[in-house]
Amino acid sequence: MNETLKNINWYPGHMKKTRELISENLKLVDMVIEVIDARIPVSSRNPVIDELVGEKPRVIALNKSDLADASETERWCAALSRDSSDGTGVKALKTDSMRGKGIKELISFLEAYQDRLNEGRTRKKNLRLMIVGVPNCGKSSLINRLTGKKSARTGDKPGVTRGKQWLAMQGGMQLLDTPGILWPKFEDPNVGLNLAFCGSIKDEILDTDTLGMELIGKLAEEYPNLLAERYKLDRIEETALENMEAIAKKRGFVMSGNRIDYSRCARTVLDEFRSAKIGRITLEKAGR
């Protein structure tokens, strides 16, 4: 395991401020939308969010579902949903904010909850929502879909969103955006790896060669057929390094003196995993 990943400490000043921001504003909202990455539903769920939100009604959006294993996403939606007669339950829905899939279902659920909230009221109340999630989970793209305009800045690097802002949704609903929040440290180094694979940790602070090799090892174990098909491998080798070298040779990532270009190979595999060119992959399976 890469020592850099073992020792990452995610608690700089802006993360602390975000935690305080959520705590201070939670009483202002009726429901929380928690955005997670459908490829890593465990690693992208911030335990600090659970602690802060408590029994507040919550919708979990398994975002980037277009990049994840479809059958696994269905299992996760069932596993994460929790009904409650007093309205404090959790509903998990799959979304693809880049293409707009699942947005109608999410809005319909929110409108139905708003109707229940207003049952018997003379003066109707607009539903107020808070949206939270780790960096680079597609939160800003989801906000733009929910508001019908480019309300939040988006990018392919973690940490683009800054500060707090209230945004108007259709039907009078209001949405409070917060910056992406990670937690103080990774108790399980695999969480750090999974977040790094999916781009929630900036590539610049990691050893990309090792990260790429770790991903190849994971894919060889979990999705060997997809890996072999994408890189035209004759067989899956015993070690991640052997598979990495086989991929490099197939792609022509070989320098003078017959030296393997590990960096180019690592970047290629990471990029092609993140864009689902290798296939639709879920790194964490429901029920495991």
C-alpha positions, 0 to 999 in steps of 0.5 A, a space after each residue: 500500500 502506498 505510504 502517501 495514501 496511508 498518511 493523508 490527513 484531510 482536515 485543512 481549514 476549509 473542511 473544518 469550516 464546511 462541517 461547521 457550516 452544515 451544523 449551523 444550517 441543518 436546522 434551516 432545512 427539511 431534508 438533506 440530499 447526500 450525493 455519493 459516487 455509485 462506483 464506491 458507495 461506501 468510500 464516498 459516504 462521509 461518516 461525518 455526514 451521518 453524525 451531523 445529519 442524524 435523523 433528518 430525512 435524507 435522499 441519497 443520490 447514487 450519482 455517476 450511475 452511468 459509470 457504475 455496474 448497473 446491477 450493483 447500483 440497484 442492489 445499493 439503492 435497496 441496501 441504503 434505503 430505509 423507510 420510516 413511518 415518521 418521515 425520518 427515513 432514507 431514500 436511495 435513488 440512482 442519478 446521472 447528473 451529466 446526462 440528466 438521468 434519474 433527475 425526474 425521479 428525484 424531483 418527483 420524490 422531493 415534490 411528494 415529500 413537500 406535499 406531505 409536509 404541507 398536508 393540513 396546512 393553510 399556509 403552504 411551506 416550500 421545501 428547503 433542502 441541503 445538498 452535501 457530498 465529498 469532492 468530485 462526486 458530481 454534486 455541482 452537476 446535480 445542482 445544475 440539473 435540479 435548478 435548471 441552470 448553471 448555478 454551481 461551478 463544475 469541473 473535473 477536479 475536486 474542490 471546485 465549489 466554494 462557500 455557501 449559497 441558496 439556490 431556487 428549484 422548480 415548485 418553489 423548493 430551495 436548495 442550500 449548497 455546501 462545499 465538498 467535505 471529507 473527513 479528518 483521516 482515513 481509518 481504512 487505507 482502502 477508502 483513500 485508494 477508492 477515492 483516489 481511483 475515482 478522482 476525489 483526491 487530487 492526483 498531484 499529491 499521489 504517486 500515480 504509478 503506484 495508484 495505477 498499479 493498485 487499480 489494475 490489481 483491483 480490476 484484475 480481481 473484480 472485473 478480469 474480463 473487462 480488463 482483458 478485453 479493453 487491453 487485449 490481454 491474452 490472460 490475466 497474470 498473477 500480479 498487478 505489476 505483471 498485468 501493468 507491464 502487459 498492458 503497457 506492451 499492448 499499448 506501446 508504452 515502451 521507451 528506449 532500451 525496452 523500458 516500460 513507461 509505467 507513468 503513461 500506463 498508469 495515467 491511461 488506465 486511471 483515465 479510462 476507468 474514470 470515463 468508463 472506457 474499460 466498462 461500467 465498474 463498481 469497486 464496492 459490492 453491496 452485501 460485502 
